Amino acid sequence: MKVKVISRSAEEFTRERSQDLQKVFRNYDPKLRTHEKAVEYTRALTAAKLEKIFARPFIGAMDGHIDAVSCMAKNPNHLKGIFSGSMDGDIRLWDIATRKTVCQFPGHQGAVRGLTSSTDGEMLISCGTDCIIRLWKVPLLKMMDSSESDENYSKPLAVYVWKHAFWAVDHQWDGPLFATAGSQVDIWDHNRSEPINTFEWGKDTVISVRFNPGEPDVLATSASDRSITLYDLRMSSPVRKLIMRTKTNAICWNPMEPMNFTAANEDCSCYSYDTRKLDEAKVVHKDHVSAVMDIDYSPTGREFVTGSYDRTVRIFPYNGDHSREIYHTKRMQRVFCVRYSCDGSYLISGSDDTNLRLWKAKSSEQMGVLLPRERKKQEYLDAVKERYKHLPEVKRIVRHRHLPKPIYKAATLRRTMIEAENKRDQKRKAHSAPGSMPVQPFRKRRIIKEE
């Protein structure tokens, strides 16, 4: 005769501390839980509504500059440090946690157009319209409590004077070289007062430059002749050139997929390209109503942030054509530069009104330390929203955004113009001979040619 013994371990139901919640065991058999889907749908709906209620993306402003903020750079050594340069030549190092200036780097006589830090984070490189490159030693945030250290770091390590004004600078991800953009692309070494290499394709001004995070010798530039050019430092001439219908203001590589980059364009859109197939855009990201001025990828590579002339900051998924979030304030003017923090939790925007603004990357995210059960609950609610996001009521709430009236009116006008243009093309095609007007795909429409 067999005897079945029901064993029960005390660890399964005993609380470790008196403050802990009592463990409850549930049977998740669908036959016993007939209303499970209805309950989960209600939870998803409630979670979507609560997310909108508790969305407080704006954290605070960092003021100190006396002219428009023109460029920014991250400090790879410190999670809470960021550099900013303004149109009056002032460069500052900020502590994001306290939202205060840690150190100033005086010296530039004109607008600071480019900032970048070395791979080890110990050197800051700045350039501007005064035709001068300055190399600075970056202070440690711990050491900046005394006023003596401020004086030590306010003098540049080196000053290189060149023939033309600079519009951008970027450092290799893993190497001693940095590139400047102006009337041509110059490659510099820290210890050389003259460029070690120079690239030129056409006579137009190069306005942005970015090194590839995966291949240190590859860089991409955009110029005022509406071109995007790829260079390889191991070759004596540029590799490829793409000419679009409108100018590209900034370029950023995807850190997780280094063969892809996204270009911020004057025609209110961003275009993601694969370097192996430049004859068409992979994705067209459209929602802005004015020129997109700057772009930066999240460290995860899953989304990027853009700043625009229409006074808004938007967050796009890397493979989505519409933004998932839009940030704006009444006082924020035209946004010239945007950056993700090194951990991807925050955004920093610099605008024409002399302020840097700090935002959450997830607008309804709770700040501070979360208890394990709070984190688990949030993960569950996110999973439920993801499961029921296709249903109309949840979809409507999640997609809804409050827009400033000028942006709403401009978007409506832009939509009307695009619809009118599409209708005109359809009529023209209908009244033309068959085959005389070939259909051009939307992702190829803004590209003129590839060289």
N, C-alpha and C positions, 0 to 999 in steps of 0.2 A: 504494500500500500504506500502510495506517494503522499507525502505531506508538503503542501505549499505554504511557505512562510512569507508573510509580507514584511519586508525589511524597510525601515525608515531611518535615514540618517538625521541626526540632530542638526547638522550643519545646514541642511536644506531649508529649514524654517526658523532657525534661531537668528535673531538680530545681533550684529556685532556690537552695536552701540544702542543706547536707549533712544537716541534721536533718529535712528534709521527708520525707514518705512517698513511696515510689516510685509513680508513676502506673500504674494497671493499666487496660487497655481490655477491656471485656466486651461480648459480643454478647448482647443481651437478647431475642433471638428466642424466642417461647414454644415453638416446636417443639424448640429445642435445650435449653430449660430446663423440662422436664416437671414437676419437683418444686417449682416456684417458689412456688405457693400453700401447699404444706405447710411449706416453709421459713419463709415469712412468718408463717404462723399460729403456728409454734413461737416465732418472734421476738416476736410480739405477746404470747403467753402469758408468756414470760420477762420481757418489759418490764413487764407488769402485776404480776408477782410482785416484781421488783426495785423497782418504785415503792413497793410496800407496805413492803419491807424498809428502804428508805432514807428513808421518810417521817419527818421530824423537824421538825414545824411550829413548835414553840415555840422562840423565840430567847432571850428573857430577860424579866425583870420590872423595872419601874422603880418603886422604892419611895421614899417621901418624905412622902406625905400621912399625916395621922394620923386621918383619917376617910374614910368611903366616897367614892369618886369618882362624882360625880353628872352631870358633863357634860364634853364635849371639843369642841375646834375645831381645824381645820387652819390652818396658816400658809401662805397662797398664795405668799408671797415665798421661802420656804425649803422645799426638799424634805424636809429632815430635822427640821423643827420642828413641835411640836404643843403646844397649850394644854390644860390640864386644870383643872377646878374641883371642889372637894370640899364635903362637907356642913358642914365647920367654917369655911367662908369663905375657904379658902386657894386661890389661883390660881397655877399654875406654868407656865413655858415649858420644855419638854423638848427635848433634843437626842437624836433617835432613834439616831444613829450611836454615841454614847458611852453612851446610856441614863442620862444625868445631867441634873439640874436646871440650866437656864441662868439663869433669873431667876424671882423671886417677886413677886407683886402683892398686897400685903396691904391690908385695908380693910373687906371685907364682914363684918358682924356675925352673919349667919345663913348658911344653906346657899346656895351658888352654884348657881342653877338653869339659867342660860343663858350661853353663851359664843359669840361670833362675831367674825370679823375682817372689816375693810373689804375692798373689792375690790382695792385696791392693796397690802394687807397691812401698812400702816403703822399701823393703829389696831386695838386690841382693845376690844370692848364686852362688859361683864359685867353681869349682873343677878341678883337673888336674892330670898329671902323677907324681906329687911330693907327692901323697898320702894325700893331705891336702884339707879340705873343709873350705872356708872362707865365712863369712856372712858380707855384707857391708850395710851401710845405704845409700839409694839413695838420692842424692841431688835434690832439686827443681830447675828447669831450670832458674827460675827468680832469684834465690839467687846466681847463679854462675857468677855474674859480678865481684865479688871481689876475690882477691887471697887468702884471709883468709879462706873463706869457702872451698876452694880446699884442704887446709891442714886438715880441720876438717873431711872431708869425705875420706881421703886417708888411714885412719887406720881402720882395720876391727873391727866389733862389736864382733865377736867370731871366733876362729880358732880351728877346730877339726882335729886331726891327726889320721889316720886310718892305717890298715895293708897293703892295696894294692892300686895300682893306680886306678884312676877313669877315665871312658871314656865318661860318660854322666850324666846329672842331669835334673830333671824336678819337678816342684812344682804342688801340687794339685790345681785344678781350684777353689775350694771353701773349704779351710781347712788349718790347720797349718802344714801339713806334706809335705816332699819332698823326692824323691827317687833318689838314685845314682846307677850307673851301673859300674861294674868292673868285678872281678872274681865271684861276686854274686850280687843280687839286695838287697840293704839295704834301709830301710825306716827310716827316721830321723825326729825328732821334732826340732823346732828352739832352744829350751831351753835345749836340751839334748846333751851331748858330745859323746854319743854312740848311735848306731842304736837301735830303739825300736822294730824292726822286721827285719828278714832276710829271703830271699827266694833263693832257689838254685835248679836247675834241670840240672844235668850234670856238668862237670868241665870246660866248655869253657867260654871264656870271653864274657860278655854281653857288646854290643857296643852302644846300644841306648835304651832309655826309654821314654815313653810318657803316661801321665795320660789321662783318658777319660774325655771330657768336660761335658758330661751329667751325668755320674755316678762317683762321686769323688773317690770311693774306687777301681775302676778298672784301671789297667794299662797294657800296652803292651810293650814288649821288643823284641829286636832282638840280636842274638848272633853269634859268629864266627863259630859255628857248623851248620850254615845255617838255624837255627830255628827261628820261631816267637812264643813267649809265652805270654799267657794272665794270669794275676794274679788278685786276689781279696784280698784286705787287711783284709776282714772279715773272710777269710779262712786261714788255717795253711799251705796249700800247693798250688802250681800252679794249674790253672784251666784247660787250654788246651795248646797243643803245636803242631805246624805245621812245618814240615821239608821240605824245598825246595831244588832244585838242586844247587842253588848258594846262596851266602850270601846276606842278607838284610842289607843295610848300615843305613837306617833311616826309621822311621815310623811317620805318622801323621794321627790323627783322623779328620773326617769331623765334623766341629763345629755345622752344622745344622742337620746332621744325625749321631748322636753319636754312632750308632751301626756299622757304616762303617769306615774302615781305609784303607789307601793306603801305600804300602811298596815300598821303592826305592831300587832296586836290582842291583847286580853286572852284570847281564846279559843284561844291557842296557835298561831294561824295568821297568815300575812301575806296581804293581798289586793291584787292589782294592778288598777288601774282606768284606764280611758281617760276623760279629762275630757269628751269629746264624747258618751259613752254611760255614764252613771253608774248605770243601772238594773241592771247586773250586773257582776260582777268578771271581768276577762279571764282571770286565773289565780289559783287558791288554792294558796298555798305552805304545806304542812303537814308538820311533823316534830317541832316542839318539843312538850314535854309540860307546859309552864307558860307563863305570860304572856310575850309578846315585848315587851321593854322599849325597844329602840332598833334602828335600821336605817340603813344607809348604802350608797349605790351606788358601784360601782367607776367610775373616770374613763372607762372604756370603755363603760359602760352595759350590759355583757353579763352581769353578775352583781352580787349585793348580799350584804352580810353582816348578820346579825342577832345580837343578844345577848338572852338570856332569863333569866327568874327561875329556870329549872331548872339554872343554873350552866354553861351551854354556849354556845359561839359556833358558828354554822352559816353556810355559804356556799351560796347558792342561785343557779342560773342564772335570768336574768330571765324566761324563759318556761317554767321547769320547776316541777313541783309538789312535788318532793322535793329535799332538800339534797344537794349533791355532796360536802360535807365537814363534819365535826363536830370541833371542838376543845374539849378540856377538860383540866384538871389537878386533882390531889387538893386543892390548897390554894385554888383559885379558887372564890369564893362567887358570889352572885347578880350577874349582869352588868347594869349600868345603862346603859352607853354603849359604842358601837363606832364605829370610823372606819377607812376605807381611807387609806393614805398617798397623797400627791398623784400618785405614779407608778403606783399600783395594785399594787405588788409586796408590800406588807406590810399587816397589819391591826394595829390597836391596840385593846385592850379595857380598859375600866375597870370595876372590880367593888367589891363591898361590903367586900372585905378590904383596902382602902386602896391596892391596887397597880394600876398599868397594866401590861399584858402585851403583848409584841411577838410577832407570829406571821407566818409566811410565808403569802402568798396561795395559793401552790402548795406543798403540804406536802413534796414530794420534790425541790423545785428545788435545784440546787446553788448555793451562795453563792460570791461572788467572781467573778473574770474567767474566762470560758470561752474556750478556743481555738476558732478557726473550725471545725476538724474535730469538736470536742466538741459545739459547737452544732448542727452539721449532723447528727451522729449522733442527738442528742436529738430534733431535728425529725423525722427518719426514724422513730424509735421511736414518737413521738406519732402520726404518720400511720398507722403499721401498727396501733396500738391502736385508732385511730378506725375503720379499715377492718374490723377483726374484732371490734368491741365487741358485736355482736349475737349472737355465738356463746356458748353457755351457760357454758363454762368461763372464758372471758375476762370475761364479764359478771358472773359470780359473784365473781371476785377483785376486779374494779374496784369493785363495789358494796359489798363487805364493809367494815364498820366495827366497831371495838371500842368498846363503850359502857360507861360506869360502871353498876354493878349497879342503883342507884336509878333511873337513866334508863331502863334496859332494862325493869325491872319496871313503871314508870309507863307506858311506851309500850305494853306488853302489856295492862295494865289498860285504858288508853284505847281500844285497838283492840277489846277485848272489849265495852266499853260502846257503841262506835259500831256494832258488828255487832248487838248486842242491840236497839239503837234502830231500825236498819234492818229487822230481822226483825219488830219490833212494827209498824212502819209497813206492811210488806207484808201482815201478817195483817189489820190494820185495813182496808186497802184491799180485800183479798179478800172480807171479810165486809160490805162496804158496797155501796150501790147503785151501778151503773155511772155514772161521771161525777161522783159526789158528792164525791170526793176527788181533785182535780186534782193531777197530778205537778208539783212545783216543782223547777226545775233546781238543781243543787248550788251553782252560782255565784250564784244569787239568794236562796238560803236564809237567809243571815245579814243580808240587807237588809230593814229594816222599811218605809221609804218614802223617797222623794226629793222635796224641796221646791224 
